[in-house]
Each structure stands twice: as structure tokens, then as C-alpha cells.
Amino acid sequence: MSAALFLAQRIRFLTDSGQKRVAPPAIRIAIAGIAIGVTVMILTVAIVLGFKDEIRTKISDFGGDMQVLALASNRTFEKQPICYNDSLLEVISQMENVRHVMPFITKPAVIKTPDDFLSVVIKSDNGLGDREICISESTAQKLRLKLGDKVQVYFVQSNNFNGSPDYGGTDASVKVRSLTVTGFYQTHFSQYDDQIILGNTEMLQQVGGWDEDMASGISVHIKDFDRLSDTYDALSEQVSLTQDRRGTQYAVQHIQEQNPQIFGWLELLDTNVWVILLLMVVVASFTMISGLLIIILEKRQMIGLLKALGADNSLLRRTFLLVAGWLILQGLLWGDIIGVGLCAIQYYWHPLTLDPANYYLEWVPISISVWHVVALNAGALVVTMLMLLVPSSLVSRIAPGRILSND
């Protein structure tokens, strides 16, 4: 055992008279400051990661993380159709980081009840029958609809997108379908809940006069969102220069291009996280600095005696840094227990709720891994120990002659 470690254990566990040490209030406050700081950091990271995961998932569920579209398609819901085949779907699905591939169709329409009407977009869903639709809870409230109700849906079909190679026409026709409400959904995203209605794929193809291999686009869901940029580049390289059987050229869009405002808001959350982490580490470091200074002043007689016996300043600094390190680890342990415990309570029982109209979610989401906790602990430990290097130099200013003569 090194001399610094032996002395640190004596300082930590025993008083000068050899009795078991009872931590003074300042030391307990320092440990509590570190514990609170770590708790706040864990909660901050868990909540922000939870928000980002939940928001991404909701958006991805409706349109995928990426979409393969016609190059000429605009950003409206009425898109120029593309043709696809099994080989194209297979090529995309076999790409690295791709989890699921699904063609989709969107059609603008007007849904009408005996008392009201609403402009909507019908999006394909393979799980629905030919005459079935699934609407949002907010749409159901606006139109006063319940399960089993029948509605008239009017499709304004532009001949520009009727599947023929000639997209120069301006004629339009109206097609009507009587559909039954068989389900409800709710995302709390107004751009979806107020607009999107889920309908049968074959019905939408028939309305558009499209062949079975035609769709508005192909949605691509990925496994790791952090690799979105690389996967997008790979998919663009794979399909952007190819054409379907009618000569339509493919293009690729990703989820961040289609929802810039939402993802801009999520990026601001990342900035807030770094600010909070920095503040918590600084606060924890200053409370620990106060605790270390108190320990050094309390042990100045021991420092003077050790210096008189030949101990150098380097040995004494290492000794008190080891003492501080033990106290920091104790604070980190308590912070981990409290922080992870609070995260678990929120994850399983949702005691903290939110207003979905403002936050898109009904309760505070939680998402954190062991590696996040380890990284937070390691970062807090390193930064705090570095900040303790300056106050630990106080031992070099304690003169043994003056201290011992005062005894």
C-alpha cells in the first residue's frame, strides 16, 4: 500500500485521536451537492433522450425515416406515382441499417357527414379492409363520429397523376366512396391528427386508377437513427439515378427534411442539455472544493507533523486528492441510486404528466442506458478532480514550524 493511500484512509476513517470519524456538516453538504448534481444530470439526459425517441418514433410511424419518391413530386400530399417491384424492395430492405420497407399512397379528399365536412388526406394502411377507415380522435370529435358510423369520402382526382405517362393535362374528376369508421388513433401532432385518415391500399389505387405496382412512394424505416445521414447517402446512391418502368426517376427524402421545425426544436434541446450538465458539474465541483478546503484546514496539524518528518508536498496533495476522490465516489453512488430510481418510477408509472397540446406527449418520457450513466459519472469525476488540483495546493503553504509551535 502506498503512503498516500494509507494516509488517505486514516484521514477518511479516523480522527486525530484514533476515534471513528463522523463527517462534519460541510463534508456531508459536499457529498449531497455531488449526489444532487448527478441526479439532475441523469434525469436531464433521460428526459431529453426520451423526448427525442418518442417524437422520432411518432413521426417515423407515419412516413418512415426516409422516403423514395418521384423526382418531380412536390411537398404536397398529392404526389406523382412511382412504380416498384419486389426486386427494388428487396434491394432497399437488404441495405445496412434498414429495418422495414413499405410502399404507401396518399390522396387528398373531403370527408362528409350529414352535418359537416372536413378536408383530409387518406393514407394507405394494409391492415384495413376495402371500405374501412381509421380516423384520429380529434377528427372524430370535430365530425361527431363514433365506431361503425358511415361517411362519404370525396376524392378529387387530378388526371395529371392518373398513371399515364402524360402529366400535362389539367382535367380533374371526383370519385365518391362510402366508408365505415372502424378505429381511432391519436399522435397529438396536429399536422397528422387534423389531416390524416388511414384507408385501404387497394381502394386508393382504384380511386387513382393506378396499377398494383404503383404508389406515392416507399417508406424506409431504419434501425439506428444516429446513422440516418450515412443510410440516406447510401440509399440515394442506390436509387437516385434509376427509373421505374414508366421512366419516372426516383429521389430520396429523409425525415429531417420533411419536418425541419420539429427537428430544429429537438436540436435546441441538445443545447439545453449541455448547459445543464455544465452547470451541474460546476456546482458539484465548487461544493467539493469547499469540502476539501475544510478537510485540509482541519488536518493542518497533521500536515505540519508529516512535513516535519520528511513528507513532501506532492505526497500530501495526492493524499488529500484521494480523500476527495472517495467523497466524490460516494456522492456519485448516491446520485446514481436516486437518479436511476426516479427514472424507473417515471418509466413504469408515469407520475409526471404533460399537456399533449404543447409537448405532443401525455407524460414525461424516459430513455437512458447503462453507458449514459457510466459516461456521466466518468465525466463528473474527471472534471471535479481536475478542479480540485488548485485547492489541493494549499498544503504547500502550511509551514510545519508555525503549526507545531502553536501547539
C-alpha positions as CSV (number, residue, x, y, z in Angstrom):
1,M,0.0,0.0,0.0
2,S,1.4,3.4,-1.0
3,A,2.0,6.1,1.7
4,A,-0.6,8.4,0.1
5,L,-3.3,5.7,0.1
6,F,-2.5,4.8,3.8
7,L,-2.7,8.4,4.9
8,A,-5.9,9.0,3.0
9,Q,-7.6,6.0,4.7
10,R,-6.5,7.3,8.1
11,I,-7.9,10.8,7.3
12,R,-11.1,9.4,5.9
13,F,-11.9,6.9,8.7
14,L,-10.2,8.2,11.9
15,T,-9.9,11.4,13.8
16,D,-6.5,12.6,15.2
17,S,-7.2,10.8,18.4
18,G,-7.9,7.5,16.6
19,Q,-11.7,7.5,17.0
20,K,-14.0,6.7,14.2
21,R,-14.7,9.8,12.1
22,V,-18.1,11.5,11.9
23,A,-18.3,13.6,8.7
24,P,-18.7,17.3,9.6
25,P,-21.7,19.1,8.0
26,A,-19.6,20.7,5.3
27,I,-18.4,17.3,4.1
28,R,-22.0,16.0,4.1
29,I,-23.1,19.0,2.1
30,A,-20.3,18.4,-0.4
31,I,-21.4,14.8,-0.9
32,A,-25.0,15.9,-1.2
33,G,-24.1,18.5,-3.8
34,I,-22.4,15.9,-5.9
35,A,-25.3,13.5,-5.5
36,I,-27.9,16.2,-6.4
37,G,-25.8,17.2,-9.4
38,V,-25.5,13.7,-10.7
39,T,-29.2,13.1,-10.1
40,V,-30.2,16.2,-12.2
41,M,-27.8,15.2,-15.0
42,I,-29.2,11.6,-15.2
43,L,-32.8,13.0,-15.2
44,T,-31.9,15.6,-17.8
45,V,-30.3,13.2,-20.2
46,A,-33.0,10.6,-19.7
47,I,-35.9,13.0,-20.3
48,V,-34.3,14.6,-23.4
49,L,-33.4,11.3,-24.9
50,G,-36.9,10.1,-24.2
51,F,-38.4,13.1,-25.9
52,K,-36.3,12.7,-29.0
53,D,-37.0,9.0,-29.2
54,E,-40.8,9.4,-28.8
55,I,-41.1,12.3,-31.2
56,R,-39.0,10.5,-33.8
57,T,-41.0,7.3,-33.4
58,K,-44.3,9.1,-33.9
59,I,-43.1,10.9,-37.0
60,S,-41.4,7.8,-38.4
61,D,-44.6,5.6,-37.8
62,F,-46.5,7.8,-40.3
63,G,-43.9,8.3,-43.0
64,G,-40.7,6.4,-42.3
65,D,-37.3,7.7,-41.6
66,M,-36.7,8.1,-45.4
67,Q,-39.0,8.0,-48.4
68,V,-38.3,7.1,-52.0
69,L,-40.4,9.4,-54.2
70,A,-40.7,10.6,-57.8
71,L,-38.1,13.2,-58.5
72,A,-40.9,15.6,-59.8
73,S,-43.0,15.2,-56.6
74,N,-43.6,18.3,-54.6
75,R,-44.1,18.5,-50.8
76,T,-47.9,18.3,-51.0
77,F,-49.8,15.0,-50.3
78,E,-50.8,14.6,-54.0
79,K,-47.6,13.1,-55.4
80,Q,-46.6,11.8,-58.8
81,P,-46.8,8.0,-58.5
82,I,-43.8,5.7,-58.9
83,C,-43.7,2.1,-59.9
84,Y,-41.9,-0.5,-57.8
85,N,-41.2,-4.2,-57.9
86,D,-40.1,-6.9,-55.5
87,S,-36.5,-6.6,-56.6
88,L,-36.4,-2.9,-55.7
89,L,-38.0,-3.5,-52.3
90,E,-35.5,-6.4,-51.7
91,V,-32.5,-4.2,-52.6
92,I,-33.6,-1.5,-50.2
93,S,-34.5,-3.9,-47.4
94,Q,-31.1,-5.6,-47.6
95,M,-29.2,-2.4,-47.1
96,E,-27.3,-1.9,-43.9
97,N,-29.3,-0.3,-41.1
98,V,-32.6,-0.7,-42.9
99,R,-35.3,-2.3,-40.7
100,H,-38.5,-2.2,-42.7
101,V,-39.7,-1.1,-46.2
102,M,-43.3,-0.4,-47.2
103,P,-44.9,1.3,-50.2
104,F,-47.6,3.9,-49.3
105,I,-50.2,6.0,-51.0
106,T,-51.6,9.4,-50.0
107,K,-54.7,11.0,-51.6
108,P,-56.3,14.4,-50.8
109,A,-60.1,14.0,-50.1
110,V,-63.1,15.6,-48.4
111,I,-64.9,13.6,-45.7
112,K,-68.6,14.4,-45.3
113,T,-71.2,13.7,-42.7
114,P,-74.8,14.7,-42.7
115,D,-73.9,17.8,-40.6
116,D,-70.4,18.7,-41.5
117,F,-67.4,18.1,-43.8
118,L,-63.6,18.2,-43.5
119,S,-60.7,18.4,-45.9
120,V,-58.3,15.5,-45.1
121,V,-55.6,13.2,-46.6
122,I,-56.2,9.5,-46.9
123,K,-53.1,7.4,-46.3
124,S,-52.8,3.7,-47.1
125,D,-52.8,1.1,-44.4
126,N,-52.6,-2.6,-45.3
127,G,-54.4,-3.6,-42.1
128,L,-57.7,-2.1,-43.1
129,G,-60.5,-3.6,-45.2
130,D,-61.7,-2.2,-48.6
131,R,-64.4,0.0,-47.0
132,E,-62.8,0.8,-43.7
133,I,-61.0,3.9,-42.4
134,C,-59.3,4.8,-39.2
135,I,-59.5,8.4,-38.0
136,S,-57.9,10.5,-35.3
137,E,-59.8,11.2,-32.0
138,S,-59.7,14.9,-32.8
139,T,-61.3,14.3,-36.2
140,A,-63.9,12.1,-34.6
141,Q,-64.7,14.9,-32.1
142,K,-65.0,17.6,-34.9
143,L,-67.3,15.5,-37.0
144,R,-69.0,13.8,-34.1
145,L,-68.2,10.3,-35.3
146,K,-68.1,7.0,-33.5
147,L,-67.2,3.5,-34.3
148,G,-69.4,2.0,-37.0
149,D,-70.5,5.3,-38.5
150,K,-70.5,5.6,-42.3
151,V,-69.2,8.7,-44.1
152,Q,-69.0,9.8,-47.6
153,V,-65.4,10.5,-48.9
154,Y,-64.9,12.6,-52.0
155,F,-61.6,12.2,-53.9
156,V,-60.7,15.0,-56.3
157,Q,-58.6,13.0,-58.8
158,S,-56.3,15.0,-61.0
159,N,-55.6,13.5,-64.3
160,N,-52.0,14.8,-64.0
161,F,-51.3,11.9,-61.7
162,N,-53.6,9.2,-63.2
163,G,-50.8,6.9,-64.0
164,S,-50.4,7.8,-67.7
165,P,-47.0,9.0,-69.0
166,D,-48.6,12.4,-69.9
167,Y,-48.7,14.7,-66.9
168,G,-49.5,17.8,-68.8
169,G,-53.3,17.6,-68.5
170,T,-55.4,19.8,-66.2
171,D,-58.7,17.8,-66.1
172,A,-60.0,16.6,-62.8
173,S,-62.7,14.2,-61.7
174,V,-64.5,13.5,-58.4
175,K,-64.9,9.9,-57.1
176,V,-67.0,9.1,-54.0
177,R,-66.7,6.2,-51.6
178,S,-68.9,5.3,-48.7
179,L,-66.6,4.2,-45.9
180,T,-67.0,2.9,-42.3
181,V,-65.1,4.2,-39.3
182,T,-63.5,1.1,-37.7
183,G,-60.8,2.6,-35.5
184,F,-59.3,5.7,-33.8
185,Y,-55.7,6.9,-33.3
186,Q,-54.1,9.8,-31.6
187,T,-50.5,11.2,-32.0
188,H,-51.0,14.7,-30.6
189,F,-49.3,16.1,-33.7
190,S,-51.8,18.4,-35.2
191,Q,-50.4,18.0,-38.7
192,Y,-51.3,14.3,-38.5
193,D,-54.4,14.2,-36.3
194,D,-56.1,17.1,-38.1
195,Q,-55.3,15.8,-41.6
196,I,-54.5,12.1,-41.9
197,I,-57.1,9.4,-42.2
198,L,-56.0,5.8,-42.8
199,G,-57.6,3.8,-45.5
200,N,-57.2,0.7,-47.6
201,T,-54.4,0.4,-50.1
202,E,-56.3,-1.3,-52.9
203,M,-59.2,1.2,-52.6
204,L,-56.8,4.2,-53.0
205,Q,-55.2,2.5,-56.1
206,Q,-58.6,2.1,-57.6
207,V,-59.5,5.7,-56.9
208,G,-56.3,6.9,-58.6
209,G,-56.7,4.5,-61.5
210,W,-53.3,3.1,-60.6
211,D,-51.8,-0.3,-61.3
212,E,-51.0,-2.7,-58.5
213,D,-47.3,-1.8,-58.7
214,M,-47.9,2.0,-58.3
215,A,-47.6,4.0,-55.1
216,S,-47.0,7.6,-53.9
217,G,-43.7,6.5,-52.5
218,I,-41.8,3.9,-50.5
219,S,-41.2,4.5,-46.8
220,V,-38.0,3.2,-45.3
221,H,-37.6,2.6,-41.5
222,I,-34.1,2.3,-40.1
223,K,-32.6,0.6,-37.1
224,D,-30.2,3.3,-35.8
225,F,-31.4,6.9,-36.2
226,D,-27.9,8.2,-35.4
227,R,-26.8,6.7,-38.7
228,L,-29.6,8.4,-40.7
229,S,-27.2,10.6,-42.7
230,D,-25.0,7.6,-43.8
231,T,-28.0,5.5,-44.6
232,Y,-29.6,8.3,-46.6
233,D,-26.4,8.8,-48.6
234,A,-26.3,5.0,-49.3
235,L,-29.9,4.9,-50.4
236,S,-29.6,8.0,-52.6
237,E,-26.6,6.5,-54.3
238,Q,-28.6,3.2,-54.8
239,V,-31.8,4.6,-56.3
240,S,-31.5,8.3,-57.3
241,L,-30.1,7.6,-60.8
242,T,-32.6,4.8,-61.6
243,Q,-36.0,4.9,-63.2
244,D,-39.2,2.9,-62.9
245,R,-40.9,1.1,-65.9
246,R,-42.6,4.4,-66.9
247,G,-39.4,6.4,-67.0
248,T,-40.1,8.2,-63.6
249,Q,-36.8,9.0,-61.9
250,Y,-36.5,8.2,-58.2
251,A,-35.5,10.7,-55.4
252,V,-34.9,10.3,-51.7
253,Q,-36.0,12.5,-48.8
254,H,-35.4,12.0,-45.1
255,I,-37.4,12.7,-42.1
256,Q,-35.5,15.8,-41.1
257,E,-36.1,17.5,-44.5
258,Q,-39.8,16.8,-44.2
259,N,-40.1,18.1,-40.6
260,P,-37.5,20.8,-40.2
261,Q,-39.3,22.7,-37.4
262,I,-39.7,19.7,-35.2
263,F,-36.1,18.6,-35.5
264,G,-34.9,22.2,-35.1
265,W,-36.7,22.2,-31.8
266,L,-35.1,18.8,-30.8
267,E,-31.7,20.3,-31.6
268,L,-32.3,23.1,-29.2
269,L,-33.0,20.5,-26.5
270,D,-29.5,19.2,-27.1
271,T,-28.1,22.6,-26.4
272,N,-30.1,22.9,-23.2
273,V,-28.7,19.5,-22.1
274,W,-25.1,20.6,-22.4
275,V,-25.8,23.8,-20.5
276,I,-27.5,21.9,-17.6
277,L,-24.7,19.3,-17.5
278,L,-22.0,22.1,-17.4
279,L,-23.8,23.9,-14.6
280,M,-24.3,20.8,-12.5
281,V,-20.7,19.8,-12.8
282,V,-19.5,23.3,-11.9
283,V,-21.9,23.4,-8.8
284,A,-20.8,20.0,-7.7
285,S,-17.1,20.9,-8.1
286,F,-17.4,24.0,-6.0
287,T,-19.2,22.2,-3.2
288,M,-16.4,19.6,-3.3
289,I,-13.7,22.3,-3.3
290,S,-15.3,23.7,-0.1
291,G,-15.3,20.3,1.5
292,L,-11.6,19.7,0.5
293,L,-10.5,23.0,1.9
294,I,-12.3,22.2,5.2
295,I,-10.5,18.8,5.4
296,I,-7.1,20.4,4.7
297,L,-7.6,23.1,7.4
298,E,-8.9,20.6,9.9
299,K,-5.8,18.5,9.3
300,R,-3.2,21.3,9.2
301,Q,-1.5,20.0,12.4
302,M,-1.2,16.5,10.8
303,I,0.2,18.1,7.7
304,G,2.8,20.1,9.7
305,L,3.9,16.9,11.5
306,L,4.2,14.9,8.3
307,K,6.2,17.7,6.7
308,A,8.5,17.8,9.8
309,L,9.0,14.0,9.4
310,G,10.0,14.5,5.7
311,A,6.8,14.2,3.7
312,D,6.9,16.4,0.6
313,N,4.1,18.5,-0.8
314,S,3.5,16.1,-3.7
315,L,2.7,13.2,-1.3
316,L,0.3,15.3,0.8
317,R,-1.5,16.6,-2.3
318,R,-2.0,13.0,-3.6
319,T,-3.3,12.1,-0.1
320,F,-6.0,14.8,0.0
321,L,-7.0,14.2,-3.6
322,L,-7.5,10.5,-2.7
323,V,-9.7,11.6,0.2
324,A,-11.7,13.9,-2.1
325,G,-11.9,11.1,-4.7
326,W,-13.6,8.8,-2.1
327,L,-16.0,11.5,-1.2
328,I,-16.8,12.2,-4.9
329,L,-17.4,8.5,-5.5
330,Q,-19.8,8.4,-2.5
331,G,-21.7,11.3,-4.0
332,L,-21.8,9.7,-7.4
333,L,-23.1,6.4,-5.9
334,W,-26.0,8.2,-4.1
335,G,-26.7,10.3,-7.2
336,D,-26.9,7.2,-9.4
337,I,-29.2,5.4,-7.0
338,I,-31.6,8.4,-6.7
339,G,-31.4,9.4,-10.4
340,V,-31.9,5.9,-11.8
341,G,-34.6,5.2,-9.2
342,L,-36.6,8.3,-10.2
343,C,-36.2,7.4,-13.9
344,A,-37.5,3.9,-13.2
345,I,-40.5,5.3,-11.3
346,Q,-41.4,7.7,-14.2
347,Y,-40.8,5.0,-16.8
348,Y,-43.1,2.4,-15.3
349,W,-45.8,4.5,-13.5
350,H,-45.7,8.0,-15.3
351,P,-46.4,10.2,-12.3
352,L,-45.2,13.3,-14.2
353,T,-47.7,14.2,-16.9
354,L,-47.6,16.7,-19.8
355,D,-50.1,18.7,-21.8
356,P,-50.2,16.9,-25.2
357,A,-51.2,20.1,-26.9
358,N,-47.8,21.7,-26.1
359,Y,-45.5,18.7,-25.8
360,Y,-47.1,16.1,-28.1
361,L,-46.9,13.6,-25.3
362,E,-49.1,12.7,-22.3
363,W,-46.3,12.1,-19.8
364,V,-42.6,12.8,-19.4
365,P,-40.7,10.1,-21.4
366,I,-37.6,8.4,-20.2
367,S,-34.8,6.8,-22.2
368,I,-31.4,6.1,-20.8
369,S,-28.8,3.3,-20.9
370,V,-26.1,2.0,-18.6
371,W,-23.5,3.6,-20.9
372,H,-25.1,7.0,-20.5
373,V,-24.9,6.7,-16.7
374,V,-21.3,5.5,-16.9
375,A,-20.3,8.4,-19.1
376,L,-22.0,10.9,-16.8
377,N,-20.2,9.5,-13.8
378,A,-16.8,9.4,-15.5
379,G,-17.2,13.0,-16.8
380,A,-18.3,14.3,-13.5
381,L,-15.4,12.5,-11.7
382,V,-12.7,13.7,-14.1
383,V,-13.9,17.4,-14.2
384,T,-14.3,17.6,-10.4
385,M,-10.9,16.0,-9.7
386,L,-9.2,18.5,-12.2
387,M,-10.9,21.4,-10.4
388,L,-9.6,20.1,-7.1
389,L,-6.0,20.4,-8.2
390,V,-5.8,24.1,-7.4
391,P,-7.2,23.9,-3.8
392,S,-5.1,20.9,-3.0
393,S,-2.0,23.0,-3.5
394,L,-3.0,24.7,-0.2
395,V,-1.0,22.0,1.6
396,S,2.3,23.5,0.2
397,R,1.5,26.8,2.1
398,I,1.3,25.2,5.5
399,A,4.6,25.7,7.3
400,P,5.4,22.9,9.8
401,G,7.3,25.2,12.2
402,R,4.4,27.7,12.6
403,I,1.8,24.9,13.0
404,L,3.8,22.9,15.5
405,S,4.9,26.0,17.5
406,N,1.2,26.8,18.0
407,D,0.6,23.5,19.8
